[in-house]
Amino acid sequence: MTDTDDHYSMPLRRKAEFYTPPNHLKLKVGNGGLTENILNKAQALLENNSVDFTPLAEMYLDAMMKGIEQARTPNASLNKETIISAILFPGMQLKANGGMFQYELVTHIADRFIQFMEVIDTVDNDALEIIIAFHTTIRAVILGRIKGDGGKRGEELMTALVEACHRYFEKETQAKPQQNNNRYTIPE
Amino acid sequence: MSYSFDRVRILVIEDNQPMLEICRTLLLTFGVGEVLTAKNGEEGFKIACKENPDIIIADWMMEPTDGITMTRRLRNDTLSPNHYVPIILMTGFSEKKRVVQARDAGVTEFLVKPFTARDLYKRIAQIIERPRQFVRSEEFFGPDRRRKADPVYKGPFKRDSDIAAMAAQDIRKKEASLQLDKLRKESGLLKTDKIGDIDFDVDFK
């Protein structure tokens, strides 16, 4: 390739302009990155924060329950995405914040919950059962103040929830086989 | 020699007060000179206009203005003091469609919660060492959404495809080495013989 045959010597047809802003930040901070010592100190501060996550978690669980109640009560003015979002977004907050405040098991469970919510078509009765199971489990972890990954019990809870999700999708696939040929399934 | 963040100002926008405090503490531990804070996208935009920070770290889900809406304003609003300001978006979402949504709003880097101190540092270092060029098209203004390959990159490879490529490369190297040994043996050469020292009489016909 030569300098002259970039883009096969054809003019650019889509109107796009490129800018390279000056890198003021690099001039300010210099070179060399941060030392391991600073990064370890920052990580230690993060791991040893003494914030009580339970009030925050209760707030997100309450918001999720409101979403569940909304899904239970048919309302023609709400579309499917609004109903799903009202349940999904508090779940995302639980996933995001659990691990920041030492509740890793909450993050793991909520992550599975998000993966379920992201692929369902609608919040039907079967989906609601699964959602409530997730809600109840996360609540139990919070009330029991189970920090970390929850050990063997945590693993068992996760397995039970994931299996319930698989059963939901198997049932759905059997009910609507042709529509679900290419359906995404939640990963192991 | 290491980074000196003492002249850097970072605006953190987060509606969750404990999380806001954590981010602030981490950044101060990194040595950041000034950490500004706001509790939602609306307030964040106003502070950004007034203070013109070097970096903005914003949560996605906030009321009344979320991180995505605020990013669009910072990129496109005439009131914005710096349309190129690096924006790191924090969120619990990691699904591809959400990442694409954030990218299309003009976010520079995506930080999935929960994160470690090192994760946050990596995003900041990425902004400093590999700043994205900006693109203006009919529908989009923001950081170039393609990340160019760095031919001199010497860091760790983390993607499954990278690991598979490295494994394949190892196999090819071993096969090539065996093939070379075989050729040496057939030619009566020693491992210490340099190819340049030998006269080849090759008939290419």
Interface residues (C-beta under 8 A of the other chain):
Chain A: R14 K15 A16 E17 F18 Y19 T20 P21 N23 H24 L25 K26 K28 V29 G30 N31 G32 G33 L34 T35 I38 L39 K41 A42 Q43 L45 L46 N49 V51 F53 L56 F89 M92 Q93 L94 K95 A96 N97 G98 G99 M100 F101 E104 T107 A110 I114 Q115 E118
Chain B: M1 S2 Y3 S4 F5 R7 V8 N16 P18 M19 E21 I22 T25 L26 T29 F30 G31 D54 I55 M61 Y84 P86 M90 T91 G92 F93 E95 K97 K113 P114 F115 T116 A117 R118 Y121 A125 I127 I128 E129 P131 Q133 F134 V135 R136 S137 E138 D144
